[in-house]
Amino acid sequence: MVVDLFRSWAALEAEILTLRQQINVLRRTAPKKQTFSSIDRLIFVCLYRLGVRHALAIVKPETVIKWHRAGFRLYWRWKSKARGGRPTVPLEIRKLIREMSIANPLWGAPRIHGELLKLGVDIGQTSVAKYMVRRRDPPSQGWRTFLRNHADGIAAMDMFVVPTISFRLLYGLLIMGHGRRHILWFGVTAHPTAEWIANQITEACGWEQAPRYLIRDRDGAYGEVFIRRLRSMGIRDRPTSPRSPWDNGYAERLIGSIRRECLDHVVVFSERHLRHLLLSYMKYYNGARTHLSLEKDAPVSRAVDRAGHILCRPILGGLHHQYARI
């Protein structure tokens, strides 16, 4: 611009005409959408303020105005940014506060703040209250938590039929606990009676560790002798509704697993053979088999082994395998 002050007017007019002709050629051959750098946008905005709107050829005046407004917003955003004050809470701490407030509806900000201090998290109580989940209703546990709190005192029982190689029918009795979905007892007989079932429930639970509730169906084999035995042991009898097998869903689901994972793949020879199969499956089910409902853990919790060689041990003749480190 300084050099142009010492040039003749004719030379400047000739240069301007040359530049205009080159622009016309570029407008015919160049793509419709042009790319501009930040420096290009700044130069166009400054020239636009000098009153050269009629000279804009490759960009619209509205686009230059939009660039000017965007620069204005960036400038004032830079001017108004925080220069100090309270430090920001990291995202993982905010997520932890939210998860703790959801999982513990009875906890307030002081209780959560105390837990965070014990975890080595340096944060103020007002910040904890800020990031807690807001509730409209009074804090209360959900149905899932309510049922889980009572699961340890609930047991279920059911019977299933197993044919032998000689087409003889044997009856299996299953007793399981709802707390960890573990199998308490397996009984096998060819003639299930009320006295036999009563003895099985006594051997499975004992007189001192009996569950508070027992869920069963309305099979005719559960006679008066069985009901009196439950009352003498302090167990509350809870028969299901007629023709409602899923009222006893845990036991029905477990019987299905026994059939799919064991009985459907073997031929039962006798009552003794069936008892041996069921006891072997019970040992595998309680101590080794992982469950989705238990967060991939076994009913009898398995410790995580991280050192040693992996050993494979067959179960039920190789139908299943148990893996452990030694």
N, C-alpha and C positions, 0 to 999 in steps of 0.2 A: 504493500500500500504506500509506503514511503517513496519507493522508486517511481511509482506511477505519478507522483506529484511533479517530477522533472521531465516527463515524457510529453510529446506534442499531442494536441487534441485529435488529430487525424490518426495517429498511431493507436491511440486508445479506442477510437471508433472502429478501426479495422480489426483490432483484437477482439472487441465485443462481438462484431459480426461473425468472426471466425468461430468463436466459442458457441454462439447461438446455432450456427449451422451444424457444428459437431453434436450439439445437444439434440437437434432434430433428427440427425442420423441415428444416434443412440436410442432415442425414443421409439424409432421404427423397428430396431433390431433387438433391443434389450428385452428381457422378460418383464412382464407387467409388475411383478412384485419385487421391489428393490430392498436390499439389506443396508442398514445404516449402523455405524458404530456410535458409541456415546459421544465421541468428539464431533462427528458429523451432526448429530442432533443438537449439540450445544451451539455449533456455528450457525445452523439454520435458525435457531431460536434467537440468537443475538442479531442476525441480519434482519429477521422479521420485525424486530422492534425498531429498526432504522427506517421502516416504511418501504420495503422492496417486495411487497406482497405480489405485485403484478409480475415479478420476475421468476416466481417459483414455477418450475416446469416438471420436475420428476417427483414432487411431493405435493400433496394438497395442503392448503392453509389450515384446514381443520386438524390435520395430523400434527402440524407444528404446534398448534395451540394445545393439543393433547400432551405433547412432549413437555411443553412448558409447565403445564399443571402437574405432571408427574414429577418433574424436578422440584417444583414448589413443595409437594408433599414430602419428598425425600429430605429436603432441606429442613423442614420443620420437625420431621421425625427425628432427625439427628440433633436438632436443638433441644427437643423435649425429652430425650431419653434419660433414664435414671442415672444420676451421677454417684449414688451411694445408697444408704438406707439399709433395711433389713435384708440379709442374704436370702437368695431364692432357695426353696426346698427342692432337692433332687427328685426326679420323676419316680425312681424306685421307692423312695421314702413315702411319697404321696400314695403310690399304689399300695404299699404296705399298710398305711393308715386306713385306707379304704377297705382293704381285705379284712383287717382286724375289726373294724366297726361292723362289717357285714356278718362275719363269723361269730361275733359276740354282741348280740343286740342288747344285752343288759349292761354293757360297759359304757361308761361315759368318757369324756375327754381326760379327766385326771387318771383313770385307770389305764387307758391306752398310753398316756404320757409316761406313766410309771413303767409300763412294760418296755417302751422304747428306750428309756434311760437304762434299764437293765440289759438291753441289747447293744448298748454303746452308741445310741443315736442321740446326738445333741440337738434338740429341737425344743421350742417353747410350747407351752400348753395351749396358748391361743392359736398357734399354727396347727396343732393337732385338731382342735375344734373346727378350724376352717376347712380342713380336708376330710372330715368325717362325712359319712353318708347321712343325708337328711331323711328323716322318717316322719310321715304324717300320723301314723297310728302309734300307740304305745308299743314299746319293744316286747316281742313275744316270740317264742320258738315256733318253728314250722312243724307240720305233721311228720316230716321225715325225722327231725330231731326228737320229737315226742315218742315216736315208735322205737327209735334206736335206744332211747333211754330205758325202755321197758323190755328190750329184746333179750337181755340176759336172764330174765325170769320166765321166759316162755319156751316151751318145748312142744314138739309136734310128733305125731306117730301115725303110721299108716301101714297097710298090709298089701303085699303084691304076690302074684301067683307065678311059679316057675315050673314048667314041665321038665321031666327027666327023660332020659333016653328010652325008658320003658313006658313012656306016656303016663307016668304017675305024676300027680299034681302035688307040689310042695308049696308051703306058704311061708313067705319071709316077712318078718316084722321089723320095721325101721323106726327108730327113735332118734330124733335129732334136736339140737339146741338152736334157737334162733340167733343167739348172740354172735357167734362166729361161724354159723352154718356148719358146725361140726357134727359128726355122727357119734351118738352116745352108745347105741346098742344095735346089734343085729341078732334076731332070733329066727330059727328055722324049725318048722314042724310040719307034719302031715295032717294033723288034726288040731286046729286052733280052737281052744276053749277059753272061757272067761277066766278060769283058774290059771291056765298057762299064761295068758296075757298079763294077769295081775302079778304073777311071779316075775315075768320079764321086766315089767316096769319097776319092780322092787330091786332087781339085780342091776338095772341100768342106772337108776338115780340114787338108790340108797335112801335111808330114812332121814339122813341129816342134810343131804345136798339135793333134795327134791326141788324141781322148779315150782314156781307159784301158779302157773297156768299150763294146761295141757290141751292142745288142739288136736281133734280127731274127727273122723267122719262118723256116720250113724250105722256102721256095720253091725249086724246082729250078733257077731262074736263078742262084742263088748257087753257082757251081761252084768247082772246085779253084783256079782262077786267083784268084778273089776271096778265098778263105781264105788263100792264100799272101800276097796283098797285105796283108791285115790283120796277119799275123804279122810281115812285114817292117817295117810301120809301128809295131809295138809295141802293137797294139790287141788286147785279149782278146775273142774271139768268144763271144757268149752267145746261141745260138739258143733260141727258146722251145720249150715242150713241144708235141707234135703236137696239132693241133686245139684250141689254147688261144690265141685271138687276144688276150684281155685280159691275157696275160702281157706284151704290148707295148701296154699300154693308152694311154700318152701318144700314140704315133704313130697308133693307131686313132682316138682321139678327135680328133686334129688333122685327119686325113683326112675325118672326118665334118663338121668345121667347114668345110673347104675345099669340100666338096660342097654343104652347106646355104647357105653364104654367097657362093659364087662359081659353081661349075660347074653347079649346078641352075638357074641363071638366065641362062645364055648358051648359044649354039650355037657349038661349036668348028669352025673351018673347016680348019685344018691344024696341022701340028706347030709351025710358027713362031707361029701364033696362040695355041696352048695355052701355049707357053713364055712368051709375052708376058703372058698372063693370070696365070699362076702367079707370075711375077716381080713383077707389080704387086700381087698379093695378099700376097706375102711382105713387100714394103716396107710395106704397110699393116699387116699383122699384127705385124711386129716393132717398128715405130716408133710406131703410133697406137692400135691396138686394145687396150682395157683387158681385164684378166683377173681373175676372182674369186680364183684361186689366188695371184695376185701382189698382193693387197690393192688391186684396181682400178688397177693400174699396167700399163704395157706391158712386153714383154720387154726392149726397149731403153728404160730408164727415162725417162719424160717429166717434165720440170720443170713445176712449177705456175706458170702465168702469171696474174697478178692485175691487170695494168695493160694498157690498150690496148683497141682495138675487136676484137670477135670476127669472125674471117674463116672462112667455110665453103668448103672445097675438095673438089669431087667426086672420087671414086676409083672406078675400074672403070666409067666411064661413068655415074656417079650411083648405082650400086648401094650404095655406102657413101660417107660423107663424113668428112672430117677437120676438126676445129675447133681454131683457134689464135688467139691475140691478136697484133695487130701495132700 
